[in-house]
Each structure stands twice: as structure tokens, then as C-alpha cells.
Amino acid sequence: MENTNDLTFEKAYAALEETVDRMNAASVPLDELMKLYEQGMELAARCEKLLSGYEARLEKVSKAALAEAAAETPQELPVETEDDGEAPF
């Protein structure tokens, strides 16, 4: 397997699924099971890191879009009413 830091999310996730499938095989020796576990944890960490980065990018884009929309929205002017000093009832 290539370096986990070079994997895209899709490749890391697919490799993680494959690792879990191999771990679930009935005849995996304990030594290999530990290696697979370590590999799976590296892959899970890579997926989490990539997802966190995507989430941060989405928040940044969303905030920028909302700020732009707010700047383009005309502000409502207060409505002026005539006050003749009488109660409205």
C-alpha cells in the first residue's frame, strides 16, 4: 500500500474497508491481525484528517457566501408615520 498521507479520501476509505474485511476473516493469525489493526487506524486517521479539512473549507465558503449575500441585501429603511399626538385607539 502507498503512503497513507498520499491517499485521497476515496482511496483511504476503500483501503480501510478492505482492511476491516481482512481482519474479519476467520483464519488471520494474531500477528497479522495486529498489523492490520495498526494499518486500519492509520487509514481511519487519514480519513478523519481529510474530512476535517473539507469541513473547514465548507464552513469558510459558507461564511463568505453569507457575508456576500448580506452585503448585497438592501437594508430596510424605517417607515415614517405621521404622529398627530392622538392615541391610535
Secondary structure, 3 states (H helix, E strand, C coil): CCCHHHCCHHHHHHHHHHHHHHHCCCCCCHHHHHHHHHHHHHHHHHHHHHHHHHHHHHHHHHHHHHHHHHHHCCCCCCCCCCCCCCCCC
